[in-house]
Amino acid sequence: MTMRKGTNVPVPASAVRIELGWSSGPLVPDVDASALLLDESGRVRSDDDFVFYNQPRHPSSAVRHEGKNPLGASCTDTLAVDLERVEPDVDRIVVAASADGGTFGQVTGLYVRVLDAHGAGGSGAGGELTRFDPADAAGETAYLLGELYRRQGGWKFRAIGQGYESGLAGLATDFGISVDDASRPGSEPSPPGAAAPLHPHGAPTPKVPAPPPISAPGLPDGPGVPGPPDLPAPSVPGPAAGTPSAPRVPTPPSAPIPSAPAPSAPAPSSAPAPSSAPVRLSKVTLTKEAPSVSLTKQGGTSGAMRVNLNWTTQAQQPKGLAGRLSRAMGALTGPDLDLCALYELADGRKGVVQALGNSFGSLNRPPYIHLDGDDRTGAVETGENLTINLDHAAELRRVLIFVTIYEGARSFAGLHATVTLRPQHGAPVDFSLDECTIPSTVCALALITNESGELMVRREARYLVPRRGVSPQRTVDQEYGWGMQWTPGRK
């Protein structure tokens, strides 16, 4: 159902996803979705009632900002709303959009959809309840798209379509949000090196489950490989040794596993205490022209930093006999991507955090990096996540975040991925991966270095092609000079 401005429709669902979409392009500004939870007075109860990229989860968990998904020539940004968890004194939820680096007059194909979150297998795909395509945007830099509101014990959605030339800061202020002065129109923007403290609820310490026991083989590697890292090898027996072969689909080769640190204890789960600090709307987007940023100068040197990889793929099945064979063998049904991290500690010890061998790492002892889990199907909407304990940043010399294809695809072609580093303090850092045009099965994403006490993040976004018989992990190792010993293994 397509709505006209000012109309409303019932929302017969207990949970919905609000999808904001637009046509992307080189001269099109980036667009961000946000939500404000309002009481009967039409204002927020506190700054916590503003959900957006710097404050992605409401304390009640009723509203979440799920982030962007580049889809070829278009892009979407999504909010998840659990209507049954909305607090009784919240009367309506306003859905807004903001343009970063331009106006909505430059944005084409703008729309907002309300999807049944429990429809079509629980993903909302195909479960469209209603849609609104605003068409009168011009010089506005923020846009009030619509609102969910209570009516006679249920919920409705109203199409609004009201623009704000004062941007997201002006829109948020009108609803009672305390916005940092540096976020207001006309103020000097903060340079990449300026301090940018977040509202204390911007990125609460994530709840990280205790990882399963490590099962690394600790077997000798082939000739010509640098010596092993100075880490204790666990005594749990692993898979048989063997030489890694070139990746094949659908059955992946034995993948390498280096010696790994001991299993971790769970991460702290308590959120920071509330504060009267105003909300800051700044964020950092890394590009080829500006590929690095100082976390230290952004104020992001303590607490937990979540590193997220979110992706979609448009890989096409081959036709004819090849297509039937691929489907029969389970190939190309969606890539199983593994988010990994090579690390080097200040004392020289090296290792890897990855799903292979259950090397999930630890937050509270070396390497102070933890892999939250392994999404083997691509069905987890939040993608894959690593968490880095920046309270121990002085003990980290460098960390390389990378991603490998474990199975389900022969290369990253057709993959559209966004990388977001969300420190507990300081502005979030994000960037998108370029289109892959080579037969790559491993991509170096970001390099975090500790340079004389200053934490730097550099966008790598480098697709690498392993040589025959060389695993993706060893390919990254060799490219960045880690010098580790690898042994074969499986998940």
C-alpha positions as CSV (number, residue, x, y, z in Angstrom):
1,M,0.0,0.0,0.0
2,T,1.4,3.4,-1.0
3,M,0.4,6.3,1.2
4,R,-0.2,10.0,0.4
5,K,1.1,12.7,2.6
6,G,-1.1,13.2,5.7
7,T,-2.9,9.8,5.5
8,N,-2.7,7.1,8.1
9,V,-3.1,3.3,8.2
10,P,-3.4,0.7,10.9
11,V,-0.3,-1.3,11.8
12,P,-1.4,-4.9,12.5
13,A,1.9,-6.2,13.8
14,S,3.6,-6.5,17.2
15,A,7.0,-5.6,15.8
16,V,8.0,-3.7,12.7
17,R,11.0,-2.6,10.7
18,I,11.1,0.9,9.4
19,E,13.2,0.9,6.2
20,L,14.4,4.1,4.7
21,G,15.7,3.8,1.1
22,W,17.1,6.1,-1.6
23,S,19.2,6.0,-4.8
24,S,22.9,6.3,-4.1
25,G,25.5,8.0,-6.4
26,P,28.7,10.0,-6.4
27,L,26.9,13.4,-5.9
28,V,24.2,12.1,-3.5
29,P,24.6,12.9,0.2
30,D,24.5,10.0,2.7
31,V,21.2,9.6,4.4
32,D,20.6,8.5,8.0
33,A,17.5,7.3,9.7
34,S,16.5,8.2,13.3
35,A,13.6,8.0,15.7
36,L,12.3,10.1,18.6
37,L,10.0,8.6,21.3
38,L,7.6,11.2,22.4
39,D,5.1,11.4,25.3
40,E,1.6,13.0,25.2
41,S,3.2,16.5,25.3
42,G,4.9,15.8,22.0
43,R,8.4,16.0,23.4
44,V,11.0,13.5,24.5
45,R,11.2,12.5,28.2
46,S,15.0,12.6,28.1
47,D,17.9,12.5,25.6
48,D,17.7,8.7,25.8
49,D,14.5,8.9,23.7
50,F,16.6,9.8,20.6
51,V,17.7,6.8,18.6
52,F,20.2,7.3,15.8
53,Y,23.6,6.3,14.5
54,N,25.4,7.6,17.7
55,Q,22.8,6.2,20.1
56,P,21.6,3.1,18.3
57,R,19.5,1.4,21.0
58,H,16.8,2.8,23.3
59,P,17.3,1.8,27.0
60,S,14.0,-0.2,26.8
61,S,15.3,-2.1,23.7
62,A,12.0,-1.1,22.0
63,V,13.7,0.8,19.2
64,R,17.0,0.0,17.6
65,H,19.0,1.6,14.8
66,E,20.2,-1.4,12.7
67,G,22.4,0.5,10.2
68,K,22.9,0.7,6.5
69,N,22.9,-1.8,3.7
70,P,24.3,-0.7,0.3
71,L,22.4,-2.4,-2.5
72,G,24.1,-1.6,-5.7
73,A,22.7,1.6,-7.0
74,S,20.6,2.1,-3.9
75,C,21.0,2.1,-0.1
76,T,18.8,1.4,2.9
77,D,19.0,2.4,6.6
78,T,16.7,0.5,9.0
79,L,15.1,1.0,12.4
80,A,13.6,-2.0,14.3
81,V,10.6,-1.3,16.6
82,D,9.2,-3.8,19.0
83,L,5.7,-2.2,19.7
84,E,5.0,-4.5,22.6
85,R,8.1,-3.2,24.5
86,V,7.3,0.5,24.0
87,E,6.8,2.0,27.4
88,P,3.2,3.0,28.3
89,D,4.0,6.8,28.5
90,V,5.4,6.8,25.0
91,D,2.6,8.2,22.8
92,R,4.3,8.1,19.4
93,I,7.5,7.4,17.6
94,V,8.6,9.9,15.0
95,V,10.7,8.6,12.1
96,A,13.1,11.1,10.6
97,A,15.9,11.2,8.1
98,S,19.0,13.5,7.8
99,A,21.2,14.2,4.8
100,D,25.0,14.2,5.4
101,G,26.9,16.4,3.0
102,G,24.0,17.9,1.0
103,T,20.2,18.4,0.9
104,F,17.3,16.2,0.2
105,G,16.8,18.0,-3.1
106,Q,19.9,15.9,-4.2
107,V,18.4,12.7,-3.0
108,T,16.4,10.7,-5.5
109,G,14.1,7.7,-4.9
110,L,13.6,8.5,-1.2
111,Y,11.0,6.3,0.5
112,V,10.1,4.8,3.8
113,R,8.5,1.4,4.3
114,V,6.9,-0.2,7.3
115,L,7.6,-4.0,7.3
116,D,6.1,-6.7,9.5
117,A,9.2,-7.9,11.4
118,H,7.7,-11.4,11.9
119,G,6.6,-11.8,8.3
120,A,8.4,-13.9,5.6
121,G,10.6,-16.0,7.9
122,G,11.0,-13.3,10.5
123,S,13.1,-10.9,8.4
124,G,10.4,-8.6,7.3
125,A,11.3,-9.3,3.6
126,G,8.1,-9.2,1.6
127,G,6.0,-8.3,4.7
128,E,5.4,-4.7,3.6
129,L,2.5,-3.1,5.5
130,T,2.7,0.3,3.9
131,R,5.0,2.7,2.0
132,F,5.4,6.5,1.7
133,D,7.4,8.2,-1.1
134,P,7.9,11.9,-0.3
135,A,8.3,13.9,-3.4
136,D,8.5,17.6,-2.4
137,A,12.0,17.8,-0.8
138,A,14.2,20.7,-1.8
139,G,16.8,22.5,0.3
140,E,16.1,20.6,3.6
141,T,18.8,18.7,5.4
142,A,16.4,16.8,7.7
143,Y,13.1,15.3,7.0
144,L,10.2,14.2,9.1
145,L,9.0,11.1,7.2
146,G,6.2,9.7,9.4
147,E,5.2,8.5,12.8
148,L,3.9,5.5,14.7
149,Y,1.2,6.5,17.2
150,R,-1.2,4.8,19.5
151,R,-4.9,4.7,18.7
152,Q,-7.6,2.8,20.6
153,G,-5.3,0.2,22.0
154,G,-3.4,-0.4,18.7
155,W,-0.9,1.4,16.5
156,K,-1.1,3.4,13.3
157,F,1.4,4.9,10.9
158,R,1.0,8.5,9.6
159,A,2.8,9.8,6.5
160,I,4.1,13.3,7.4
161,G,6.7,14.6,4.8
162,Q,7.9,17.8,6.6
163,G,11.4,19.2,5.9
164,Y,13.8,21.0,8.2
165,E,16.4,23.4,6.8
166,S,18.1,23.4,10.2
167,G,19.1,19.8,9.8
168,L,19.0,17.0,12.3
169,A,20.1,19.3,15.1
170,G,17.2,21.6,14.5
171,L,14.7,18.8,14.3
172,A,16.0,17.1,17.4
173,T,16.0,20.4,19.4
174,D,12.4,21.0,18.4
175,F,11.4,17.8,20.2
176,G,13.4,18.6,23.4
177,I,16.8,17.0,22.7
178,S,19.8,18.7,24.2
179,V,22.2,18.9,21.2
180,D,25.9,19.7,21.5
181,D,26.6,23.2,20.1
182,A,29.2,21.8,17.6
183,S,26.3,19.9,16.0
184,R,24.2,23.0,15.2
185,P,24.0,24.6,11.8
186,G,26.5,27.5,11.5
187,S,28.9,26.2,14.1
188,E,32.4,25.2,13.1
189,P,32.5,21.5,12.3
190,S,34.9,19.5,14.5
191,P,38.1,18.5,12.6
192,P,39.0,14.9,12.5
193,G,41.5,15.4,15.4
194,A,39.1,17.3,17.7
195,A,37.6,15.7,20.8
196,A,34.1,14.4,20.2
197,P,32.7,12.8,23.4
198,L,29.5,11.0,22.9
199,H,26.4,11.1,25.0
200,P,27.0,8.4,27.6
201,H,24.3,6.1,26.2
202,G,25.9,6.3,22.7
203,A,27.4,2.9,22.8
204,P,26.8,0.9,26.0
205,T,29.2,-1.9,26.8
206,P,27.9,-4.8,24.8
207,K,26.9,-8.1,26.5
208,V,29.4,-10.7,25.2
209,P,28.8,-14.3,25.9
210,A,31.7,-16.5,27.2
211,P,33.3,-18.1,24.1
212,P,33.5,-21.9,23.8
213,P,36.8,-23.7,24.6
214,I,39.6,-23.2,22.2
215,S,40.5,-26.2,19.9
216,A,43.6,-25.1,18.1
217,P,45.8,-27.9,16.8
218,G,49.2,-26.3,17.5
219,L,50.9,-28.5,14.8
220,P,54.1,-27.5,12.9
221,D,53.7,-25.6,9.7
222,G,55.4,-26.2,6.4
223,P,59.0,-25.1,5.5
224,G,59.9,-21.5,4.8
225,V,57.3,-20.1,7.3
226,P,58.4,-17.8,10.1
227,G,58.6,-19.2,13.6
228,P,55.5,-19.5,15.8
229,P,54.2,-16.7,18.0
230,D,55.2,-16.8,21.6
231,L,51.8,-17.9,22.9
232,P,51.0,-21.0,25.0
233,A,49.4,-23.7,22.8
234,P,46.4,-25.4,24.4
235,S,46.6,-29.2,24.9
236,V,43.3,-29.9,23.3
237,P,43.9,-32.1,20.2
238,G,43.0,-30.6,16.9
239,P,42.4,-31.7,13.3
240,A,45.0,-33.6,11.4
241,A,47.8,-31.6,9.8
242,G,47.9,-31.0,6.1
243,T,48.8,-28.4,3.5
244,P,46.0,-25.9,2.8
245,S,44.8,-26.0,-0.8
246,A,43.2,-23.3,-3.0
247,P,39.6,-22.4,-1.9
248,R,36.8,-24.4,-3.6
249,V,33.1,-24.2,-3.3
250,P,31.0,-25.6,-1.8
251,T,33.4,-27.6,0.5
252,P,36.0,-25.3,2.0
253,P,39.6,-26.3,2.4
254,S,41.2,-26.9,5.7
255,A,41.8,-23.4,7.0
256,P,44.8,-22.3,9.1
257,I,44.6,-21.8,12.8
258,P,47.6,-20.3,14.7
259,S,48.2,-20.8,18.4
260,A,45.6,-18.8,20.3
261,P,45.1,-17.3,23.7
262,A,43.0,-19.0,26.4
263,P,39.3,-18.7,26.3
264,S,37.7,-15.5,27.6
265,A,35.5,-14.6,30.4
266,P,32.3,-12.7,29.6
267,A,32.5,-9.0,29.0
268,P,31.0,-6.5,31.5
269,S,27.4,-5.9,30.7
270,S,26.5,-2.8,32.7
271,A,25.8,0.4,30.9
272,P,27.3,3.7,31.9
273,A,25.5,5.9,34.4
274,P,23.3,8.6,32.9
275,S,24.8,12.1,32.5
276,S,23.6,15.5,31.6
277,A,26.1,15.7,28.6
278,P,24.3,16.8,25.4
279,V,23.8,14.5,22.4
280,R,26.5,14.9,19.8
281,L,25.6,14.2,16.2
282,S,29.0,14.0,14.7
283,K,30.4,10.9,13.0
284,V,33.5,10.0,11.0
285,T,33.3,8.4,7.5
286,L,36.6,7.2,6.1
287,T,37.3,7.5,2.4
288,K,40.2,7.0,0.0
289,E,40.9,10.7,0.2
290,A,40.7,10.7,4.1
291,P,41.5,7.1,5.1
292,S,42.5,7.5,8.8
293,V,41.4,9.1,12.0
294,S,42.8,9.4,15.6
295,L,40.6,7.6,18.2
296,T,42.6,9.4,20.8
297,K,41.7,12.8,19.5
298,Q,38.1,11.7,19.2
299,G,38.1,10.7,22.9
300,G,37.7,7.0,22.1
301,T,40.4,5.5,24.2
302,S,38.5,3.6,26.9
303,G,35.6,1.2,27.3
304,A,34.5,-1.4,24.7
305,M,34.7,-0.7,21.0
306,R,32.4,-2.7,18.8
307,V,33.6,-3.5,15.2
308,N,30.7,-4.5,13.0
309,L,30.7,-5.9,9.5
310,N,27.3,-5.9,7.8
311,W,26.8,-7.1,4.3
312,T,24.3,-8.0,1.5
313,T,25.1,-9.9,-1.6
314,Q,23.6,-9.9,-5.1
315,A,25.5,-13.0,-6.3
316,Q,23.7,-14.6,-9.3
317,Q,23.3,-18.4,-9.7
318,P,24.7,-19.8,-13.0
319,K,22.2,-21.0,-15.5
320,G,21.7,-24.4,-17.0
321,L,23.5,-27.5,-15.8
322,A,26.0,-25.5,-13.8
323,G,23.3,-23.8,-11.9
324,R,21.5,-27.0,-11.1
325,L,24.8,-28.6,-9.9
326,S,25.5,-25.5,-7.8
327,R,22.1,-25.5,-6.2
328,A,22.4,-29.3,-5.5
329,M,25.7,-28.8,-3.8
330,G,24.6,-25.8,-1.8
331,A,27.0,-23.4,-3.6
332,L,26.4,-19.7,-4.0
333,T,23.4,-19.8,-1.7
334,G,24.9,-16.9,0.3
335,P,28.5,-16.5,1.5
336,D,29.6,-17.5,4.9
337,L,31.9,-14.6,5.8
338,D,34.2,-14.7,8.8
339,L,35.3,-11.5,10.6
340,C,38.8,-12.0,12.0
341,A,41.6,-10.0,13.7
342,L,45.3,-10.4,13.6
343,Y,46.9,-8.8,16.7
344,E,50.3,-7.9,18.0
345,L,50.7,-7.0,21.7
346,A,53.1,-4.4,23.1
347,D,55.3,-7.2,24.4
348,G,55.6,-8.7,20.9
349,R,53.2,-11.6,21.2
350,K,51.0,-12.2,18.2
351,G,47.9,-14.2,17.3
352,V,44.5,-14.2,15.7
353,V,40.9,-14.0,16.7
354,Q,38.6,-16.0,14.5
355,A,35.8,-18.6,14.4
356,L,38.1,-21.3,13.1
357,G,39.4,-23.4,16.0
358,N,37.0,-21.5,18.3
359,S,39.7,-18.9,18.7
360,F,37.2,-16.3,20.0
361,G,39.7,-14.4,22.1
362,S,39.1,-12.6,25.4
363,L,38.2,-9.1,26.6
364,N,39.5,-9.2,30.1
365,R,43.0,-10.8,29.4
366,P,45.2,-10.9,26.3
367,P,44.5,-10.3,23.5
368,Y,41.6,-8.0,24.9
369,I,39.7,-8.8,21.6
370,H,36.6,-11.0,21.5
371,L,34.6,-12.3,18.5
372,D,31.0,-12.3,19.5
373,G,30.0,-15.3,17.3
374,D,29.9,-16.8,13.9
375,D,27.1,-16.0,11.5
376,R,27.3,-19.0,9.2
377,T,24.2,-18.3,7.1
378,G,24.2,-14.5,6.7
379,A,20.8,-14.4,8.4
380,V,21.9,-12.4,11.4
381,E,20.7,-8.8,10.6
382,T,23.5,-7.2,12.7
383,G,26.2,-9.1,10.7
384,E,29.4,-10.2,12.6
385,N,31.0,-8.3,15.4
386,L,34.3,-8.0,17.2
387,T,34.7,-6.2,20.5
388,I,38.0,-4.5,21.6
389,N,38.7,-3.6,25.2
390,L,40.2,-0.1,24.9
391,D,40.9,0.0,28.6
392,H,43.9,-2.1,27.7
393,A,44.8,-0.1,24.6
394,A,48.4,0.5,25.9
395,E,48.9,-3.3,25.7
396,L,48.0,-3.4,22.0
397,R,50.6,-2.5,19.3
398,R,48.4,-3.1,16.2
399,V,45.2,-4.9,15.2
400,L,44.3,-5.8,11.7
401,I,40.6,-6.4,11.1
402,F,39.9,-8.6,8.0
403,V,37.2,-10.8,6.5
404,T,37.5,-14.2,4.7
405,I,35.0,-16.2,2.7
406,Y,34.7,-19.6,4.4
407,E,32.2,-21.0,1.9
408,G,29.3,-20.1,-0.3
409,A,31.1,-17.9,-2.8
410,R,34.2,-17.8,-4.9
411,S,34.9,-14.1,-4.4
412,F,33.6,-10.9,-2.9
413,A,32.0,-9.9,-6.3
414,G,28.5,-8.7,-5.7
415,L,29.1,-8.1,-2.0
416,H,28.1,-4.8,-0.5
417,A,29.5,-4.3,2.9
418,T,29.8,-1.6,5.6
419,V,32.3,-1.5,8.4
420,T,31.5,0.4,11.5
421,L,33.8,1.0,14.5
422,R,31.7,2.2,17.5
423,P,33.8,3.2,20.5
424,Q,32.0,3.6,23.8
425,H,33.3,7.1,23.8
426,G,34.0,9.3,20.8
427,A,32.3,9.4,17.4
428,P,31.6,6.2,15.4
429,V,33.8,5.5,12.4
430,D,32.4,3.9,9.3
431,F,33.3,3.2,5.7
432,S,32.0,1.1,2.8
433,L,33.9,-1.5,0.7
434,D,34.4,-0.8,-2.9
435,E,33.1,-3.2,-5.6
436,C,35.3,-6.3,-5.9
437,T,36.6,-6.9,-9.5
438,I,39.2,-9.7,-8.8
439,P,38.8,-13.3,-7.6
440,S,39.4,-12.4,-3.9
441,T,38.5,-14.5,-0.9
442,V,40.0,-12.2,1.7
443,C,39.8,-8.5,2.4
444,A,41.8,-6.4,4.8
445,L,39.3,-4.0,6.4
446,A,40.9,-1.7,8.9
447,L,44.3,-1.3,10.7
448,I,44.3,-0.1,14.3
449,T,47.7,1.0,15.5
450,N,49.1,2.4,18.8
451,E,51.6,5.1,17.7
452,S,53.3,6.6,20.8
453,G,50.2,6.3,22.8
454,E,47.9,7.6,20.0
455,L,45.3,5.1,18.7
456,M,44.8,5.5,14.9
457,V,42.3,3.7,12.7
458,R,43.1,3.4,9.0
459,R,40.7,2.3,6.3
460,E,42.4,-0.5,4.3
461,A,39.5,-2.0,2.2
462,R,42.0,-4.1,0.3
463,Y,40.9,-7.2,-1.6
464,L,43.7,-9.8,-1.8
465,V,44.0,-12.9,-4.0
466,P,45.6,-15.9,-2.3
467,R,48.2,-17.9,-4.3
468,R,47.4,-21.5,-5.0
469,G,47.8,-23.6,-1.9
470,V,48.0,-20.5,0.4
471,S,45.1,-19.8,2.7
472,P,43.4,-16.4,3.0
473,Q,44.7,-16.0,6.6
474,R,48.3,-16.6,5.6
475,T,47.8,-14.3,2.6
476,V,46.9,-11.4,5.0
477,D,49.8,-12.4,7.3
478,Q,52.3,-12.2,4.5
479,E,50.9,-8.9,3.1
480,Y,51.1,-7.1,6.4
481,G,54.3,-8.8,7.7
482,W,52.8,-10.5,10.8
483,G,55.2,-13.5,10.6
484,M,53.1,-16.2,12.2
485,Q,53.1,-20.0,12.0
486,W,49.9,-21.5,10.6
487,T,48.4,-25.0,10.8
488,P,45.3,-26.3,9.1
489,G,41.9,-26.6,10.8
490,R,38.2,-26.3,10.4
491,K,35.2,-24.8,12.3
